[in-house]
Amino acid sequence: MATLADVAQLAGVSKATASRALSKPEMVLPVTAQRVLDAATKLGFEPNNTARLLARGRSGVLALVVPTLDNAFFTPIIGGAQRRAAAAGLQLTVAVHPLESVTELATFDRLARQVDGFVVVAPRGSDDLIIAAGTLKPTVLVDREIESLPSVVADTASAFGSLVDHFVAQGHTKIAYMGGPAGSWQDRQRTAAVVAAASGRAHLDVLGPYPSTFAAGLSAAVAVRASGATAVIPYATAIGLGVQYQLLASGDIHPPLVISSERAIVDALGLPGVPAIDVDGEELGRRATEVLLERIESPGAPPSHERLGVPIYWSGADEVELR
């Protein structure tokens, strides 16, 4: 197997020059860079990826930061990000940082010294705090938008608004929205969308805020029934399942229509006429990592803000794709 020393000898340059020509060709004369490249090609030399990254001042590691590992929503995002990083020859590490307190910045700074960039899921921290964290290394936000940082968002707000449209068209005059965690950026978007869609068309109760847990749904079932709603849109699948379970366990034979935010749940339970929000978490993670790689290569580029379409699935019917 050819070594860097073999390439340098064939090209008639030092190992240091050969290394620079392969990792930072702009630092040597064009004729020298070409001679080294020709020698490497002739010998079939493939520089070690780690060495090449270190030569460019990089670690070869990306970090995906999530607020908790208790929420299953983050699992496919991690999977998509990991596969995209691997395709680029990079390692992905997962770190838990809610990013809700300025005291977290010191820990975040230590992590920043070990990685080349961040994919950050931080739904509840202040904009100023997220911006401060995002200045440490190239950063891309997932499911949150701040003007100065690039982001990739699942457009669930538009999907939630369309759900209200569908329910109104089906004759529902009382609808309840079960809000997500206090301070959540996505919850603010979804709340605004359902309020706008229901305005002048149906009575809408906004309940909550609730954490995205099954237990929260159990405790909220009484409020849901008291609202008189015949259609309920929960912020997260776990909340909706908790409501459904509690109503059925209490012997309520006429529970309100509850939407699941996952198609697999609707299909598994065989719930006819119950719609599902079908967020592609893997695509969120993959695309956010792709944007981060672009950001690392072009740090001065203006921040991009992407919104991925989210389909609505109705059991026994075709999907309605929202883009």
N, C-alpha and C positions, 0 to 999 in steps of 0.2 A: 504493500500500500504506500503510495507516494506521501511524502511529508512536506511541510512548508520549506524545510531546508533543501529538499530536492527541487522544488519549484524555484527557489532563490538561486540555486546553482545553475539551473538550466537557463534562467533569465539573465544571469550575470549581475545579480544585485544582492544586497544583504537580506537577511531574514526580516529585519525590521522594515525595510523598504517593500519587500514582498507582502508583508502583513498589511502595511498601509495601502498598498495598491489594490488589495482584495477587499479590505473593509472600508477604506475611505479614499477611493481613487482620485478624488478632487485634490488630495494633498500631495500628489506626485505628478510629474510631467505626463501628459497624455501618452507619449510614446513609451514611457516606462510602464505605465499602467497596462497598455496593450500588450507589451512584451511579457509581463507577468501573467496576464490573463491567458495569453497563447500558451505559455509554459504549463499553467495549471490545467488547461484543457487537454493538452497533449499527454500529460501524465495522469489525467483522470483524478486530479486532486480535488477533494471536497473538504473545505475547512470545517472544523468543529463548530456546530451552531452556537454553543455556549461561548466559545472563544470569540467568535465573530460578534456576538452581542456585547460581550464585555469590552471588546475593542471599540464599540460604538457608545460606550458608557451606559449600557443597559444590563438589566438583570435577567431578562427573559421570563419574568414573572408578572402576571396581571392579578389584580385583586378584585373580587366581587364582594361588595359589602351589603349585607342585609340586616334589618333591624332585629330579627329573631329567626330561629330555626323551627319555631312551633307552627308557623303558618305554611301549609302545604302549597300555597300559591307560588312560593319562591322556588320549589323543587325543580320544575321544568325550566325556569329561568336559569338556574345554576347549570342544568344539563346542557342547554343550548349554548351558554357562554363557554362552558368547558370544551365542547366539541369544536367550536370556532377557534378557540385559543390553540387547541391541539393541532388543528389544521394549519395554523400559522407557525407551528413548531415552538409554541410557548406553553408555559405552565400556568394554571389558574389556581389561586388560593381563595378560599372563602373565609370571610371574617364577619363577626357579628358586632355591629356598632349601630345602635338606634339613631345616633347623631341628633339627639334632642337636647344635649347640654354642652356648653362650651368646655367643660372639663374633659370631654372626650377627645378634644383636638390634640392633646399631647400624645395620646395613644395612637391616634390617626397619623400624626406626624412621624412617629417611629415606624409605622407600617409603610408610609410613603417612601422612606429611605431604602426599602427593600424591594419595591416593585416599580414597574414602568408606567402604570396607570391604573385607574379605578373605574369599575362599573358600579354605580351606587344606587341602591334602593333605599330611599330615606323619605317616607311619606309624611312625617310629622314635624321634623325640626324646622326652625325658622329659615327663611331664605338667606339671611346674613350668615348663619352658621354653616349652611350647606355650601355657600359660595366660599367661605373661608377654608373649608375642607377641600373644595375643588380647586383651589389655587396651589395646593401642594404638589400635585402631579396631574397630567392630563386626565380628565374625568368626564364620564358620560352618565347622565341620570336615567333611570328607568321608572316609568309611570309617574313622572313629575316634571313640570316645566319651570325653568328659571331662565330668563332671557340671556344671561351671560354664560350659561353652560349648555353644551349640546345634550339632547335628550331623545329618547325613544319611548313613546307612550302607546299603550293599548287604548284605543278610543272607545272605552266602555261607556263614557258619558253619552255619546250619540246613540249607542245601543240601548241604554236605559231609557232615553227619551223616546226611542222607537217602540219600546215595550209599552210605555204609557199609551202611545198612539194605538197599538194593537188592542190593548185592554179596553180603551174607550170605544173603538170600533166594534168590539164584542158586546158592548152594552154595560160595561162596568162604570158605575157612577161614583163609587167610593174606592179609592186606591190608597194603600199605605206604602211608604218608602221607609225601610229600616236602615238608618244611617250607620256608617262605619265608625272607626275609632276617632275620637276627638282630635281635631287638628289635621286630619288626613287630607292631603291635596286632592287625591282622587275622589274622596267623599264630597268635597266642595264642588267638584265638576259634575258629579252625578246628581247631587241635590239640585243644582241650578238647572240641569237638563230636565229632570222629572217635573220640577215646579213649572218650568216654561211650557212643557208639553201638556200639562194638565190644566193650565190657566184657562178659565172660561169654558172648560169642557167637562171637568170632573172634579169632585172634592178630593183633595190630596192631603193626607196626614203624614208629616215627616216625624218619625219616631227616632229616639236615640239621643246621643250617639251610643253605639254598642261596639265592644271589641269583636274581632272576627272569630268568634268561638261558638261551639255548639251550646255551651253553658249559657252564653248570652241569649241565644235563641230560646232556650227553655224559660228563662226568667222574663223574656219579652212577650211570651205568648198571651199573657193576660192583657197587655196593652194593645196587642194586635186585635184580639177579639173585641175589646172595648171600643176600638176605632170604628167598628162596623164595616171595615173594608172587605170587599169581595175579591180583591186582587192585591197581592203583597209582593213588593220587590225588595228583597234583602240585599244589603251591600255585598255580602259574601255567602257562599254556599253553606258554610258551617252554621251561620245564623239562621238561614232558612230551614235547614234540616232540624235544628233545635226547636223551632216553632212548630213544624209539622209533627214532630215526635210528641211534643207536649200536648198539642190539641188532640191527637189521636189517643194518647194515653189517658187523657181526661174524659174520653168517651164522646168527644165532639164529633158528631156524624156529619156535620156540614161545615168542615173547615174552609177557610178562604183559599182561593187559588194562590199557591206559593211558587214562586219561580226559583229554580235551582240555577246557580251560576256555572254549573258544569254539565255538559251534555251526557257524560257517562252516568251521572246520578239519575237523570231523567230516564235514560234507557234502562238502567238496571232496575229501577223501581216500577217501570212500566206506567208512567204517569201521562195519560193521554191529555192533550191540550195544554200541558205545562211547558212553557218555553224555557230555554237555557241560553245563557251567555257563554259563548265558546271562545275564550281567550287562548291564543296560541302562545303559551309561556316560553316554549322552546325558541320560537321565532323572536320573541322579545329579547331573550338572552343572546341569541346568535347575532341579531342585528345590532344590539347595543355594543357587543364586543367588536363587531366589524367597524362601527363608527369610532370606537376607541382606538383601534389599530390605525385608522386613517388620521385620527387626531394626533397620535404619537409621531407619525411621519410628517404631518403638516401642522405643528402646534399653533401657527399663526392664523390658520384659516378661521373664518367667522363660524360661530356655533350654529349647528343645524338642529332643527326641531322636527322630528318625524312622528306621525300618528298612524299606527297600524289599524287597519279595519278589523272590526270584531263582528262576526256573524251571530245572528240569533237563530236558534234551532227550535222548531216546534215538533213535538213528537207526532209522527204520522204525516208530516208535511215537509216541504222543501225548506232549506235554509234561506234566510234573508241576509244577504251580504251587505254590510255597511262599510263604506270607505270614505 
